[in-house]
């Protein structure tokens, strides 16, 4: 059985330097741009002491 290194998001075959990764560089960049605002932890004001 032959396995191909493909991006799990778009299905494009991964470049040699992208092997053993889940997503291609393009999809990783899109994910970083899409979810970068979610990583803003300065606005979190939850109080875990109560």
mmCIF file as Biopython writes it, N, C-alpha, C and O atoms, coordinates in Angstrom:
data_model
#
loop_
_atom_site.group_PDB
_atom_site.id
_atom_site.type_symbol
_atom_site.label_atom_id
_atom_site.label_alt_id
_atom_site.label_comp_id
_atom_site.label_asym_id
_atom_site.label_entity_id
_atom_site.label_seq_id
_atom_site.pdbx_PDB_ins_code
_atom_site.Cartn_x
_atom_site.Cartn_y
_atom_site.Cartn_z
_atom_site.occupancy
_atom_site.B_iso_or_equiv
_atom_site.auth_seq_id
_atom_site.auth_asym_id
_atom_site.pdbx_PDB_model_num
ATOM 1   N N  . UNK A ? 1  ? 0.845   -1.177 0.000  1.0 0.0 1  A 1 
ATOM 2   C CA . UNK A ? 1  ? 0.000   0.000  0.000  1.0 0.0 1  A 1 
ATOM 3   C C  . UNK A ? 1  ? 0.890   1.241  0.000  1.0 0.0 1  A 1 
ATOM 4   O O  . UNK A ? 1  ? 1.806   1.357  0.814  1.0 0.0 1  A 1 
ATOM 5   N N  . UNK A ? 2  ? 0.615   2.160  -0.913 1.0 0.0 2  A 1 
ATOM 6   C CA . UNK A ? 2  ? 1.388   3.401  -0.998 1.0 0.0 2  A 1 
ATOM 7   C C  . UNK A ? 2  ? 0.682   4.506  -0.233 1.0 0.0 2  A 1 
ATOM 8   O O  . UNK A ? 2  ? -0.522  4.717  -0.382 1.0 0.0 2  A 1 
ATOM 9   N N  . UNK A ? 3  ? 1.440   5.194  0.573  1.0 0.0 3  A 1 
ATOM 10  C CA . UNK A ? 3  ? 0.919   6.346  1.306  1.0 0.0 3  A 1 
ATOM 11  C C  . UNK A ? 3  ? 1.493   7.608  0.693  1.0 0.0 3  A 1 
ATOM 12  O O  . UNK A ? 3  ? 2.669   7.656  0.332  1.0 0.0 3  A 1 
ATOM 13  N N  . UNK A ? 4  ? 0.658   8.627  0.578  1.0 0.0 4  A 1 
ATOM 14  C CA . UNK A ? 4  ? 1.113   9.916  0.078  1.0 0.0 4  A 1 
ATOM 15  C C  . UNK A ? 4  ? 1.097   10.904 1.226  1.0 0.0 4  A 1 
ATOM 16  O O  . UNK A ? 4  ? 0.225   10.855 2.094  1.0 0.0 4  A 1 
ATOM 17  N N  . UNK A ? 5  ? 2.057   11.790 1.223  1.0 0.0 5  A 1 
ATOM 18  C CA . UNK A ? 5  ? 2.063   12.874 2.198  1.0 0.0 5  A 1 
ATOM 19  C C  . UNK A ? 5  ? 1.200   13.991 1.633  1.0 0.0 5  A 1 
ATOM 20  O O  . UNK A ? 5  ? 1.626   14.743 0.756  1.0 0.0 5  A 1 
ATOM 21  N N  . UNK A ? 6  ? -0.026  14.087 2.153  1.0 0.0 6  A 1 
ATOM 22  C CA . UNK A ? 6  ? -0.969  15.090 1.677  1.0 0.0 6  A 1 
ATOM 23  C C  . UNK A ? 6  ? -1.444  15.959 2.831  1.0 0.0 6  A 1 
ATOM 24  O O  . UNK A ? 6  ? -1.521  15.515 3.976  1.0 0.0 6  A 1 
ATOM 25  N N  . UNK A ? 7  ? -1.756  17.187 2.509  1.0 0.0 7  A 1 
ATOM 26  C CA . UNK A ? 7  ? -2.307  18.130 3.479  1.0 0.0 7  A 1 
ATOM 27  C C  . UNK A ? 7  ? -3.696  17.655 3.898  1.0 0.0 7  A 1 
ATOM 28  O O  . UNK A ? 7  ? -4.511  17.299 3.047  1.0 0.0 7  A 1 
ATOM 29  N N  . UNK A ? 8  ? -3.972  17.648 5.200  1.0 0.0 8  A 1 
ATOM 30  C CA . UNK A ? 8  ? -5.281  17.199 5.668  1.0 0.0 8  A 1 
ATOM 31  C C  . UNK A ? 8  ? -6.374  18.232 5.398  1.0 0.0 8  A 1 
ATOM 32  O O  . UNK A ? 8  ? -7.558  17.900 5.445  1.0 0.0 8  A 1 
ATOM 33  N N  . UNK A ? 9  ? -5.994  19.474 5.115  1.0 0.0 9  A 1 
ATOM 34  C CA . UNK A ? 9  ? -6.985  20.518 4.870  1.0 0.0 9  A 1 
ATOM 35  C C  . UNK A ? 9  ? -7.363  20.633 3.403  1.0 0.0 9  A 1 
ATOM 36  O O  . UNK A ? 9  ? -8.548  20.684 3.072  1.0 0.0 9  A 1 
ATOM 37  N N  . UNK A ? 10 ? -6.370  20.675 2.519  1.0 0.0 10 A 1 
ATOM 38  C CA . UNK A ? 10 ? -6.665  20.894 1.100  1.0 0.0 10 A 1 
ATOM 39  C C  . UNK A ? 10 ? -6.406  19.671 0.225  1.0 0.0 10 A 1 
ATOM 40  O O  . UNK A ? 10 ? -6.863  19.628 -0.917 1.0 0.0 10 A 1 
ATOM 41  N N  . UNK A ? 11 ? -5.683  18.678 0.738  1.0 0.0 11 A 1 
ATOM 42  C CA . UNK A ? 11 ? -5.416  17.466 -0.027 1.0 0.0 11 A 1 
ATOM 43  C C  . UNK A ? 11 ? -4.240  17.567 -0.981 1.0 0.0 11 A 1 
ATOM 44  O O  . UNK A ? 11 ? -3.911  16.602 -1.671 1.0 0.0 11 A 1 
ATOM 45  N N  . UNK A ? 12 ? -3.605  18.733 -1.023 1.0 0.0 12 A 1 
ATOM 46  C CA . UNK A ? 12 ? -2.449  18.928 -1.902 1.0 0.0 12 A 1 
ATOM 47  C C  . UNK A ? 12 ? -1.270  18.104 -1.390 1.0 0.0 12 A 1 
ATOM 48  O O  . UNK A ? 12 ? -1.064  17.979 -0.182 1.0 0.0 12 A 1 
ATOM 49  N N  . UNK A ? 13 ? -0.495  17.540 -2.328 1.0 0.0 13 A 1 
ATOM 50  C CA . UNK A ? 13 ? 0.679   16.776 -1.921 1.0 0.0 13 A 1 
ATOM 51  C C  . UNK A ? 13 ? 1.699   17.709 -1.274 1.0 0.0 13 A 1 
ATOM 52  O O  . UNK A ? 13 ? 1.964   18.800 -1.778 1.0 0.0 13 A 1 
ATOM 53  N N  . UNK A ? 14 ? 2.263   17.271 -0.163 1.0 0.0 14 A 1 
ATOM 54  C CA . UNK A ? 14 ? 3.213   18.095 0.570  1.0 0.0 14 A 1 
ATOM 55  C C  . UNK A ? 14 ? 4.562   18.130 -0.133 1.0 0.0 14 A 1 
ATOM 56  O O  . UNK A ? 14 ? 4.986   17.145 -0.737 1.0 0.0 14 A 1 
ATOM 57  N N  . UNK A ? 15 ? 5.223   19.267 -0.049 1.0 0.0 15 A 1 
ATOM 58  C CA . UNK A ? 15 ? 6.569   19.426 -0.597 1.0 0.0 15 A 1 
ATOM 59  C C  . UNK A ? 15 ? 7.544   18.615 0.255  1.0 0.0 15 A 1 
ATOM 60  O O  . UNK A ? 15 ? 7.224   18.265 1.391  1.0 0.0 15 A 1 
ATOM 61  N N  . UNK A ? 16 ? 8.723   18.314 -0.278 1.0 0.0 16 A 1 
ATOM 62  C CA . UNK A ? 16 ? 9.693   17.515 0.489  1.0 0.0 16 A 1 
ATOM 63  C C  . UNK A ? 16 ? 10.000  18.084 1.869  1.0 0.0 16 A 1 
ATOM 64  O O  . UNK A ? 16 ? 10.186  17.318 2.815  1.0 0.0 16 A 1 
ATOM 65  N N  . UNK A ? 17 ? 10.058  19.401 2.009  1.0 0.0 17 A 1 
ATOM 66  C CA . UNK A ? 17 ? 10.382  19.993 3.312  1.0 0.0 17 A 1 
ATOM 67  C C  . UNK A ? 17 ? 9.168   20.019 4.252  1.0 0.0 17 A 1 
ATOM 68  O O  . UNK A ? 17 ? 9.302   20.366 5.425  1.0 0.0 17 A 1 
ATOM 69  N N  . UNK A ? 18 ? 7.984   19.652 3.740  1.0 0.0 18 A 1 
ATOM 70  C CA . UNK A ? 18 ? 6.777   19.641 4.559  1.0 0.0 18 A 1 
ATOM 71  C C  . UNK A ? 18 ? 6.402   18.233 5.031  1.0 0.0 18 A 1 
ATOM 72  O O  . UNK A ? 18 ? 5.397   18.059 5.719  1.0 0.0 18 A 1 
ATOM 73  N N  . UNK A ? 19 ? 7.194   17.244 4.669  1.0 0.0 19 A 1 
ATOM 74  C CA . UNK A ? 19 ? 6.878   15.860 5.021  1.0 0.0 19 A 1 
ATOM 75  C C  . UNK A ? 19 ? 6.740   15.706 6.530  1.0 0.0 19 A 1 
ATOM 76  O O  . UNK A ? 19 ? 7.353   16.446 7.299  1.0 0.0 19 A 1 
ATOM 77  N N  . UNK A ? 20 ? 5.937   14.748 6.941  1.0 0.0 20 A 1 
ATOM 78  C CA . UNK A ? 20 ? 5.667   14.446 8.352  1.0 0.0 20 A 1 
ATOM 79  C C  . UNK A ? 20 ? 4.942   15.589 9.059  1.0 0.0 20 A 1 
ATOM 80  O O  . UNK A ? 20 ? 5.032   15.720 10.280 1.0 0.0 20 A 1 
ATOM 81  N N  . UNK A ? 21 ? 4.231   16.407 8.308  1.0 0.0 21 A 1 
ATOM 82  C CA . UNK A ? 21 ? 3.392   17.460 8.886  1.0 0.0 21 A 1 
ATOM 83  C C  . UNK A ? 21 ? 1.951   17.200 8.461  1.0 0.0 21 A 1 
ATOM 84  O O  . UNK A ? 21 ? 1.701   16.497 7.482  1.0 0.0 21 A 1 
ATOM 85  N N  . UNK A ? 22 ? 1.026   17.762 9.191  1.0 0.0 22 A 1 
ATOM 86  C CA . UNK A ? 22 ? -0.388  17.542 8.879  1.0 0.0 22 A 1 
ATOM 87  C C  . UNK A ? 22 ? -0.878  18.445 7.749  1.0 0.0 22 A 1 
ATOM 88  O O  . UNK A ? 22 ? -1.723  18.042 6.950  1.0 0.0 22 A 1 
ATOM 89  N N  . UNK A ? 23 ? -0.344  19.670 7.686  1.0 0.0 23 A 1 
ATOM 90  C CA . UNK A ? 23 ? -0.837  20.629 6.706  1.0 0.0 23 A 1 
ATOM 91  C C  . UNK A ? 23 ? 0.310   21.240 5.908  1.0 0.0 23 A 1 
ATOM 92  O O  . UNK A ? 23 ? 1.452   21.287 6.365  1.0 0.0 23 A 1 
ATOM 93  N N  . UNK A ? 24 ? -0.023  21.708 4.701  1.0 0.0 24 A 1 
ATOM 94  C CA . UNK A ? 24 ? 0.962   22.393 3.872  1.0 0.0 24 A 1 
ATOM 95  C C  . UNK A ? 24 ? 1.194   23.803 4.412  1.0 0.0 24 A 1 
ATOM 96  O O  . UNK A ? 24 ? 0.441   24.280 5.261  1.0 0.0 24 A 1 
ATOM 97  N N  . UNK A ? 25 ? 2.215   24.449 3.929  1.0 0.0 25 A 1 
ATOM 98  C CA . UNK A ? 25 ? 2.570   25.787 4.396  1.0 0.0 25 A 1 
ATOM 99  C C  . UNK A ? 25 ? 1.438   26.783 4.162  1.0 0.0 25 A 1 
ATOM 100 O O  . UNK A ? 25 ? 1.166   27.625 5.017  1.0 0.0 25 A 1 
ATOM 101 N N  . UNK A ? 26 ? 0.779   26.691 3.014  1.0 0.0 26 A 1 
ATOM 102 C CA . UNK A ? 26 ? -0.313  27.622 2.708  1.0 0.0 26 A 1 
ATOM 103 C C  . UNK A ? 26 ? -1.453  27.499 3.721  1.0 0.0 26 A 1 
ATOM 104 O O  . UNK A ? 26 ? -1.971  28.507 4.201  1.0 0.0 26 A 1 
ATOM 105 N N  . UNK A ? 27 ? -1.839  26.272 4.041  1.0 0.0 27 A 1 
ATOM 106 C CA . UNK A ? 27 ? -2.940  26.067 4.994  1.0 0.0 27 A 1 
ATOM 107 C C  . UNK A ? 27 ? -2.533  26.472 6.402  1.0 0.0 27 A 1 
ATOM 108 O O  . UNK A ? 27 ? -3.362  26.974 7.161  1.0 0.0 27 A 1 
ATOM 109 N N  . UNK A ? 28 ? -1.277  26.263 6.762  1.0 0.0 28 A 1 
ATOM 110 C CA . UNK A ? 28 ? -0.817  26.688 8.090  1.0 0.0 28 A 1 
ATOM 111 C C  . UNK A ? 28 ? -0.839  28.199 8.195  1.0 0.0 28 A 1 
ATOM 112 O O  . UNK A ? 28 ? -1.213  28.740 9.235  1.0 0.0 28 A 1 
ATOM 113 N N  . UNK A ? 29 ? -0.440  28.897 7.123  1.0 0.0 29 A 1 
ATOM 114 C CA . UNK A ? 29 ? -0.464  30.366 7.135  1.0 0.0 29 A 1 
ATOM 115 C C  . UNK A ? 29 ? -1.894  30.882 7.252  1.0 0.0 29 A 1 
ATOM 116 O O  . UNK A ? 29 ? -2.154  31.839 7.981  1.0 0.0 29 A 1 
ATOM 117 N N  . UNK A ? 30 ? -2.820  30.250 6.535  1.0 0.0 30 A 1 
ATOM 118 C CA . UNK A ? 30 ? -4.226  30.656 6.606  1.0 0.0 30 A 1 
ATOM 119 C C  . UNK A ? 30 ? -4.754  30.452 8.021  1.0 0.0 30 A 1 
ATOM 120 O O  . UNK A ? 30 ? -5.469  31.307 8.544  1.0 0.0 30 A 1 
ATOM 121 N N  . UNK A ? 31 ? -4.411  29.331 8.641  1.0 0.0 31 A 1 
ATOM 122 C CA . UNK A ? 31 ? -4.865  29.060 10.008 1.0 0.0 31 A 1 
ATOM 123 C C  . UNK A ? 31 ? -4.295  30.082 10.981 1.0 0.0 31 A 1 
ATOM 124 O O  . UNK A ? 31 ? -4.999  30.537 11.883 1.0 0.0 31 A 1 
ATOM 125 N N  . UNK A ? 32 ? -3.037  30.446 10.810 1.0 0.0 32 A 1 
ATOM 126 C CA . UNK A ? 32 ? -2.427  31.440 11.702 1.0 0.0 32 A 1 
ATOM 127 C C  . UNK A ? 32 ? -3.109  32.794 11.558 1.0 0.0 32 A 1 
ATOM 128 O O  . UNK A ? 32 ? -3.350  33.477 12.553 1.0 0.0 32 A 1 
ATOM 129 N N  . UNK A ? 33 ? -3.423  33.188 10.321 1.0 0.0 33 A 1 
ATOM 130 C CA . UNK A ? 33 ? -4.102  34.460 10.103 1.0 0.0 33 A 1 
ATOM 131 C C  . UNK A ? 33 ? -5.520  34.419 10.661 1.0 0.0 33 A 1 
ATOM 132 O O  . UNK A ? 33 ? -5.992  35.399 11.237 1.0 0.0 33 A 1 
ATOM 133 N N  . UNK A ? 34 ? -6.192  33.296 10.493 1.0 0.0 34 A 1 
ATOM 134 C CA . UNK A ? 34 ? -7.583  33.164 10.922 1.0 0.0 34 A 1 
ATOM 135 C C  . UNK A ? 34 ? -7.709  33.155 12.432 1.0 0.0 34 A 1 
ATOM 136 O O  . UNK A ? 34 ? -8.599  33.802 12.984 1.0 0.0 34 A 1 
ATOM 137 N N  . UNK A ? 35 ? -6.827  32.428 13.109 1.0 0.0 35 A 1 
ATOM 138 C CA . UNK A ? 35 ? -6.959  32.239 14.547 1.0 0.0 35 A 1 
ATOM 139 C C  . UNK A ? 35 ? -5.997  33.075 15.370 1.0 0.0 35 A 1 
ATOM 140 O O  . UNK A ? 35 ? -5.935  32.905 16.588 1.0 0.0 35 A 1 
ATOM 141 N N  . UNK A ? 36 ? -5.252  33.963 14.753 1.0 0.0 36 A 1 
ATOM 142 C CA . UNK A ? 36 ? -4.266  34.742 15.501 1.0 0.0 36 A 1 
ATOM 143 C C  . UNK A ? 36 ? -4.924  35.645 16.540 1.0 0.0 36 A 1 
ATOM 144 O O  . UNK A ? 36 ? -4.344  35.860 17.605 1.0 0.0 36 A 1 
ATOM 145 N N  . UNK A ? 37 ? -6.103  36.175 16.272 1.0 0.0 37 A 1 
ATOM 146 C CA . UNK A ? 37 ? -6.791  37.031 17.233 1.0 0.0 37 A 1 
ATOM 147 C C  . UNK A ? 37 ? -7.269  36.249 18.454 1.0 0.0 37 A 1 
ATOM 148 O O  . UNK A ? 37 ? -7.442  36.827 19.528 1.0 0.0 37 A 1 
ATOM 149 N N  . UNK A ? 38 ? -7.482  34.952 18.303 1.0 0.0 38 A 1 
ATOM 150 C CA . UNK A ? 38 ? -7.934  34.126 19.423 1.0 0.0 38 A 1 
ATOM 151 C C  . UNK A ? 38 ? -6.852  33.945 20.471 1.0 0.0 38 A 1 
ATOM 152 O O  . UNK A ? 38 ? -7.149  33.543 21.596 1.0 0.0 38 A 1 
ATOM 153 N N  . UNK A ? 39 ? -5.618  34.228 20.134 1.0 0.0 39 A 1 
ATOM 154 C CA . UNK A ? 39 ? -4.500  34.009 21.049 1.0 0.0 39 A 1 
ATOM 155 C C  . UNK A ? 39 ? -4.227  35.227 21.921 1.0 0.0 39 A 1 
ATOM 156 O O  . UNK A ? 39 ? -3.227  35.259 22.638 1.0 0.0 39 A 1 
ATOM 157 N N  . UNK A ? 40 ? -5.087  36.216 21.873 1.0 0.0 40 A 1 
ATOM 158 C CA . UNK A ? 40 ? -4.900  37.425 22.668 1.0 0.0 40 A 1 
ATOM 159 C C  . UNK A ? 40 ? -5.338  37.155 24.101 1.0 0.0 40 A 1 
ATOM 160 O O  . UNK A ? 40 ? -6.520  37.278 24.421 1.0 0.0 40 A 1 
ATOM 161 N N  . UNK A ? 41 ? -4.401  36.792 24.960 1.0 0.0 41 A 1 
ATOM 162 C CA . UNK A ? 41 ? -4.710  36.418 26.333 1.0 0.0 41 A 1 
ATOM 163 C C  . UNK A ? 41 ? -4.759  37.620 27.276 1.0 0.0 41 A 1 
ATOM 164 O O  . UNK A ? 41 ? -5.134  37.469 28.438 1.0 0.0 41 A 1 
ATOM 165 N N  . UNK A ? 42 ? -4.392  38.797 26.803 1.0 0.0 42 A 1 
ATOM 166 C CA . UNK A ? 42 ? -4.404  39.975 27.664 1.0 0.0 42 A 1 
ATOM 167 C C  . UNK A ? 42 ? -5.822  40.375 28.045 1.0 0.0 42 A 1 
ATOM 168 O O  . UNK A ? 42 ? -6.029  40.981 29.096 1.0 0.0 42 A 1 
ATOM 169 N N  . UNK A ? 43 ? -6.792  40.048 27.215 1.0 0.0 43 A 1 
ATOM 170 C CA . UNK A ? 43 ? -8.169  40.450 27.492 1.0 0.0 43 A 1 
ATOM 171 C C  . UNK A ? 43 ? -8.886  39.465 28.408 1.0 0.0 43 A 1 
ATOM 172 O O  . UNK A ? 43 ? -10.011 39.732 28.829 1.0 0.0 43 A 1 
ATOM 173 N N  . UNK A ? 44 ? -8.267  38.341 28.724 1.0 0.0 44 A 1 
ATOM 174 C CA . UNK A ? 44 ? -8.897  37.357 29.600 1.0 0.0 44 A 1 
ATOM 175 C C  . UNK A ? 44 ? -8.813  37.847 31.043 1.0 0.0 44 A 1 
ATOM 176 O O  . UNK A ? 44 ? -7.729  38.124 31.557 1.0 0.0 44 A 1 
ATOM 177 N N  . UNK A ? 45 ? -9.962  37.948 31.679 1.0 0.0 45 A 1 
ATOM 178 C CA . UNK A ? 45 ? -9.997  38.473 33.055 1.0 0.0 45 A 1 
ATOM 179 C C  . UNK A ? 45 ? -10.678 37.501 34.005 1.0 0.0 45 A 1 
ATOM 180 O O  . UNK A ? 45 ? -11.265 37.922 35.002 1.0 0.0 45 A 1 
ATOM 181 N N  . UNK A ? 46 ? -10.609 36.208 33.713 1.0 0.0 46 A 1 
ATOM 182 C CA . UNK A ? 46 ? -11.254 35.226 34.578 1.0 0.0 46 A 1 
ATOM 183 C C  . UNK A ? 46 ? -10.511 35.127 35.900 1.0 0.0 46 A 1 
ATOM 184 O O  . UNK A ? 46 ? -9.283  35.195 35.949 1.0 0.0 46 A 1 
ATOM 185 N N  . UNK A ? 47 ? -11.269 34.968 36.957 1.0 0.0 47 A 1 
ATOM 186 C CA . UNK A ? 47 ? -10.686 34.843 38.285 1.0 0.0 47 A 1 
ATOM 187 C C  . UNK A ? 47 ? -10.820 33.386 38.725 1.0 0.0 47 A 1 
ATOM 188 O O  . UNK A ? 47 ? -11.920 32.917 39.017 1.0 0.0 47 A 1 
ATOM 189 N N  . UNK A ? 48 ? -9.701  32.680 38.769 1.0 0.0 48 A 1 
ATOM 190 C CA . UNK A ? 48 ? -9.728  31.270 39.129 1.0 0.0 48 A 1 
ATOM 191 C C  . UNK A ? 48 ? -9.644  31.057 40.636 1.0 0.0 48 A 1 
ATOM 192 O O  . UNK A ? 48 ? -9.724  29.916 41.093 1.0 0.0 48 A 1 
ATOM 193 N N  . UNK A ? 49 ? -9.487  32.109 41.413 1.0 0.0 49 A 1 
ATOM 194 C CA . UNK A ? 49 ? -9.361  31.980 42.862 1.0 0.0 49 A 1 
ATOM 195 C C  . UNK A ? 49 ? -10.717 31.787 43.531 1.0 0.0 49 A 1 
ATOM 196 O O  . UNK A ? 49 ? -10.781 31.291 44.656 1.0 0.0 49 A 1 
ATOM 197 N N  . UNK A ? 50 ? -11.800 32.169 42.861 1.0 0.0 50 A 1 
ATOM 198 C CA . UNK A ? 50 ? -13.103 32.065 43.522 1.0 0.0 50 A 1 
ATOM 199 C C  . UNK A ? 50 ? -13.727 30.702 43.378 1.0 0.0 50 A 1 
ATOM 200 O O  . UNK A ? 50 ? -14.825 30.469 43.883 1.0 0.0 50 A 1 
#
